[in-house]
Amino acid sequence: MQPVLANPELAPKRRQRRSVDPRLQRANFNPRNGSFTLPGRSTAVFVQPRRPD
């Protein structure tokens, strides 16, 4: 059974990618298995890019 979140294009929100907090910059998403990696005691926002209509 394939994970529900496998293969989408998810990325940290732009403001988060530019954060001065190096721990938060390590947050990421693995599209192969649908897993997120987050530093302890943090919150991260991931977004899916919009596709042109």
QUIRADA-V80452 format. One record per residue. N is the residue number from 1. RES is the residue in one letter. PSI is psi as a letter, one per 20 degrees, with the letter a starting at -180 (* if undefined). D_CENTER is the distance of its C-alpha to the mean C-alpha in Angstrom with 1 decimal. Layout:
<<N;RES;PSI;D_CENTER> <N;RES;PSI;D_CENTER>>
This chain:
<<1;M;p;21.9> <2;Q;p;18.6> <3;P;q;15.5> <4;V;h;14.8> <5;L;j;11.1> <6;A;p;12.3> <7;N;j;12.2> <8;P;r;10.3> <9;E;n;8.8> <10;L;p;5.3> <11;A;q;4.2> <12;P;q;4.3> <13;K;q;7.7> <14;R;g;10.6> <15;R;h;12.4> <16;Q;h;9.9> <17;R;h;9.8> <18;R;j;13.6> <19;S;q;14.0> <20;V;i;17.1> <21;D;o;15.7> <22;P;h;15.1> <23;R;g;13.6> <24;L;h;10.8> <25;Q;i;10.2> <26;R;i;9.7> <27;A;p;6.4> <28;N;r;4.4> <29;F;p;4.3> <30;N;o;8.0> <31;P;h;9.3> <32;R;h;12.8> <33;N;j;12.8> <34;G;k;10.0> <35;S;q;9.1> <36;F;q;6.5> <37;T;p;8.0> <38;L;q;8.8> <39;P;q;12.1> <40;G;q;14.9> <41;R;l;15.9> <42;S;r;12.9> <43;T;p;10.8> <44;A;q;7.4> <45;V;p;6.7> <46;F;q;4.2> <47;V;q;7.0> <48;Q;p;8.9> <49;P;q;11.5> <50;R;q;14.9> <51;R;q;17.5> <52;P;q;21.0> <53;D;*;23.6>>
